[in-house]
Each structure stands twice: as C-alpha cells, then as structure tokens.
Amino acid sequence: MTEETNKNGPDAAATEAEATAAAEAQVAGDGEAAAPQEADPVEALKAENSDLRDRFLRLAAEMDNLRRRTDREIKDAKSYAVTGFARDMLSVSDNLRRAIETLPDDARAAADATMTALIEGVEMTERGMLATLERHGVRKIEAEGQKFDPNFHQAMFEVPNPNVPNNTVVQVVQAGYAIGERVLRPAMVGVAKGGPKADAASDDAAKA
C-alpha cells in the first residue's frame, strides 16, 4: 500500500511536472538555436547603397558614350552630307577642264572677242564651281612632286626617270579631291621609276 501511495501521491505529480517543464525548455532551446540570426539593417543599407551607386555609374558611363557617339554622327552627317553631290560636280568640272584644254594656244590667241569671252566664261565657271565645293569642305589633293601614297593616289603608269626619287608622282592625269578626312576621288598619277629611293634622297638632301 505504501509503495502504491507514493507512486500516485503528490511527489509523483511534482516529478512529472518537472519532467514536462524540462522537456518544453529543451524544445524551446532547440527552436531558438535553429532560428536564423537576424541581418544587421545598417549593413543591408550599405550593401543596397553600394549596388545603387554601381548602377548609377554604369548608367552615367553609357549615357556619356551615347552622347559622344551622337555628336560624332551629327558632325559626320554635316561634313559628308554633300559627298554624292560633290562627286557628281567633279565630273562636271572635269568636262569643263577638258573643253578648255582642247583649244590649242595658237587658236586661243587668234580667237575673236566673242570666242575669247566664251573661253573666259568657261574658266570662270570652273573656278566658281571648285570654290563652292571648297567652301563645303572639298579640297584638291596636291599630288605632283609628292611620294606616291595609295591612300590618295592611283598609279596609272610609270615614268622612267633616274633623276627623281623612286615612287615620286611626276604627272597628274586627273586631279584628286578629299572631303574632310575622306578621299572623295583619288588622284590618277604617273609615278617615277628607276631613281634613288626616297629615303636615300632625303638623307642626301639633309647632308647637303
């Protein structure tokens, strides 16, 4: 009787309550250990601010590149807008020059006042056309006496000449023109052959 009374008495109830409380405390402790640690709000704001700053810098760089590219395209459009028209006008100028050169000097000297006025009118028209093109950025390529440059000259034939440095332009068949930094039409030229190299000729001139 005594043992059964002890098992079912107040002491047994207290023991059971203590065990239950310990179990609940252990469960609560395990839950707290498993819960993730809260992030520092200051660090989160710093990270967000750094990300926004990087995005702003990238966007500013892209906008600056876009502005430069747009300015360059506008400048090119203004500079080279007349390219096709200028090239066509050069053909007209060539025809005027051919018309002038077909008239021999003696025929020109013996021409009457009417013919002389006509010739002078053609020459004035050619000069006026070239001056107008020059105002729009078209310039003549100076080729004669220069070293041959395939970027600006087109060789039509070679001229044997031992007295002129090799690859020197000695004759211009058709004048070349450039617009801005672009070649509108290369100069058609005759090039010297058989002379000393240009570098050697320059050295000799420097020593003299």
C-alpha positions as CSV (number, residue, x, y, z in Angstrom):
1,M,0.0,0.0,0.0
2,T,2.8,2.4,0.9
3,E,4.6,2.0,-2.4
4,E,1.4,2.4,-4.5
5,T,0.5,5.5,-2.5
6,N,4.0,7.0,-3.1
7,K,3.7,6.3,-6.9
8,N,0.3,8.0,-7.1
9,G,0.9,10.8,-4.5
10,P,1.8,14.4,-4.6
11,D,5.5,13.6,-5.1
12,A,4.8,11.7,-8.3
13,A,2.8,14.6,-9.6
14,A,5.6,17.0,-8.9
15,T,8.1,14.9,-10.6
16,E,6.0,14.5,-13.7
17,A,5.5,18.3,-13.8
18,E,9.3,18.9,-13.6
19,A,9.9,16.5,-16.4
20,T,7.3,18.2,-18.6
21,A,8.8,21.6,-17.9
22,A,12.3,20.4,-18.7
23,A,11.1,18.9,-22.0
24,E,9.4,22.1,-23.0
25,A,12.5,24.1,-22.2
26,Q,14.6,21.8,-24.3
27,V,12.3,22.1,-27.2
28,A,12.3,25.9,-26.9
29,G,16.0,26.0,-26.8
30,D,16.3,23.8,-29.9
31,G,13.9,26.2,-31.7
32,E,15.9,29.2,-30.8
33,A,19.1,27.6,-31.9
34,A,17.5,26.6,-35.3
35,A,16.2,30.1,-35.9
36,P,18.4,32.2,-38.3
37,Q,20.3,35.1,-37.0
38,E,18.7,38.5,-37.9
39,A,20.7,40.6,-40.5
40,D,22.2,43.9,-39.5
41,P,20.0,46.6,-41.0
42,V,22.9,49.0,-41.3
43,E,24.9,46.5,-43.3
44,A,21.9,45.8,-45.5
45,L,21.6,49.5,-46.3
46,K,25.3,49.8,-47.0
47,A,25.1,47.0,-49.5
48,E,22.0,48.4,-51.2
49,N,23.6,51.8,-51.4
50,S,26.8,50.3,-53.0
51,D,24.7,48.5,-55.5
52,L,22.7,51.6,-56.5
53,R,25.9,53.6,-56.8
54,D,27.4,51.0,-59.2
55,R,24.2,51.1,-61.3
56,F,24.3,54.9,-61.4
57,L,28.0,54.9,-62.5
58,R,27.3,52.4,-65.3
59,L,24.3,54.3,-66.5
60,A,26.3,57.6,-66.4
61,A,29.1,56.0,-68.5
62,E,26.6,54.6,-71.0
63,M,24.9,58.0,-71.4
64,D,28.3,59.7,-71.9
65,N,29.2,57.2,-74.6
66,L,25.9,57.7,-76.3
67,R,26.3,61.5,-76.2
68,R,29.8,61.2,-77.8
69,R,28.6,58.8,-80.4
70,T,25.6,61.0,-81.3
71,D,27.8,64.1,-81.5
72,R,30.2,62.3,-83.8
73,E,27.4,61.0,-86.0
74,I,25.9,64.5,-86.3
75,K,29.3,66.0,-87.1
76,D,29.9,63.4,-89.8
77,A,26.5,63.9,-91.3
78,K,27.1,67.6,-91.6
79,S,30.6,67.1,-93.0
80,Y,29.8,64.4,-95.5
81,A,26.2,65.2,-96.4
82,V,27.3,66.6,-99.8
83,T,29.6,63.7,-100.7
84,G,27.5,62.3,-103.5
85,F,26.6,65.7,-104.9
86,A,30.3,66.9,-104.8
87,R,31.4,63.7,-106.6
88,D,28.9,64.4,-109.4
89,M,30.0,68.1,-109.6
90,L,33.7,67.0,-110.0
91,S,32.6,65.2,-113.2
92,V,31.1,68.4,-114.5
93,S,34.3,70.3,-113.6
94,D,36.4,67.7,-115.4
95,N,34.3,68.2,-118.6
96,L,34.8,72.0,-118.3
97,R,38.6,71.5,-118.0
98,R,38.7,69.1,-121.0
99,A,36.8,71.7,-123.0
100,I,39.3,74.4,-122.2
101,E,42.3,72.1,-122.8
102,T,41.1,71.0,-126.2
103,L,41.6,74.5,-127.5
104,P,45.2,75.0,-128.7
105,D,47.1,78.0,-127.5
106,D,47.5,79.5,-131.0
107,A,43.8,79.1,-131.7
108,R,43.1,80.9,-128.4
109,A,45.5,83.7,-129.2
110,A,43.8,84.2,-132.6
111,A,40.3,84.0,-131.3
112,D,38.0,86.9,-131.7
113,A,36.4,88.8,-128.9
114,T,33.3,86.6,-128.8
115,M,35.3,83.3,-128.6
116,T,37.6,84.8,-126.0
117,A,34.7,85.8,-123.9
118,L,33.3,82.3,-124.2
119,I,36.6,80.7,-123.1
120,E,36.9,83.0,-120.2
121,G,33.3,82.3,-119.2
122,V,34.0,78.6,-119.1
123,E,37.2,79.1,-117.0
124,M,35.2,81.3,-114.6
125,T,32.5,78.7,-114.3
126,E,35.1,76.0,-113.4
127,R,36.8,78.2,-110.8
128,G,33.5,79.2,-109.3
129,M,32.4,75.6,-109.0
130,L,35.6,74.5,-107.4
131,A,35.5,77.4,-105.0
132,T,32.0,76.5,-104.0
133,L,33.0,72.9,-103.4
134,E,35.9,74.1,-101.2
135,R,33.5,76.1,-99.0
136,H,31.7,72.8,-98.3
137,G,34.9,71.0,-97.3
138,V,36.1,69.6,-100.6
139,R,39.8,70.3,-101.2
140,K,42.1,69.3,-104.0
141,I,44.8,66.7,-103.3
142,E,48.2,68.0,-104.0
143,A,49.9,65.1,-105.7
144,E,52.7,66.3,-108.1
145,G,56.1,66.0,-106.5
146,Q,54.8,64.0,-103.6
147,K,55.7,60.5,-102.6
148,F,53.2,58.0,-104.0
149,D,50.5,57.2,-101.4
150,P,47.9,54.5,-102.3
151,N,45.5,56.1,-99.9
152,F,45.4,59.3,-102.0
153,H,46.8,58.4,-105.4
154,Q,46.0,55.9,-108.1
155,A,49.0,55.0,-110.3
156,M,48.2,54.8,-114.0
157,F,51.6,54.4,-115.4
158,E,55.4,54.6,-114.6
159,V,57.8,57.1,-116.0
160,P,61.5,56.1,-116.2
161,N,63.5,58.9,-114.6
162,P,66.8,58.3,-112.8
163,N,66.9,61.9,-111.5
164,V,63.7,61.7,-109.5
165,P,63.3,59.6,-106.3
166,N,61.6,56.3,-107.0
167,N,57.8,56.3,-106.4
168,T,57.5,60.1,-106.8
169,V,54.4,61.5,-108.5
170,V,55.7,63.2,-111.6
171,Q,52.5,63.7,-113.6
172,V,48.8,64.1,-112.7
173,V,46.3,62.7,-115.2
174,Q,43.2,63.6,-113.2
175,A,43.2,65.7,-110.1
176,G,42.1,64.0,-106.9
177,Y,39.8,65.5,-104.2
178,A,39.1,64.9,-100.5
179,I,36.2,65.9,-98.3
180,G,37.0,66.2,-94.6
181,E,39.3,63.2,-93.8
182,R,37.9,61.0,-96.5
183,V,39.1,60.7,-100.1
184,L,36.4,61.8,-102.5
185,R,38.3,60.7,-105.5
186,P,42.0,59.6,-105.7
187,A,44.4,61.5,-108.0
188,M,45.3,59.5,-111.1
189,V,49.0,59.9,-111.5
190,G,52.2,58.8,-113.3
191,V,55.0,57.6,-110.9
192,A,58.7,57.9,-111.4
193,K,60.7,54.7,-111.7
194,G,64.4,53.9,-111.7
195,G,65.6,56.8,-109.5
196,P,67.1,56.6,-106.0
197,K,65.0,55.5,-103.1
198,A,63.1,58.4,-101.5
199,D,64.8,57.8,-98.1
200,A,68.2,57.9,-99.6
201,A,67.4,61.1,-101.5
202,S,66.2,62.7,-98.3
203,D,69.4,61.8,-96.5
204,D,71.5,63.3,-99.3
205,A,69.5,66.5,-99.2
206,A,69.9,66.7,-95.4
207,K,73.7,66.2,-95.6
208,A,73.9,68.9,-98.3
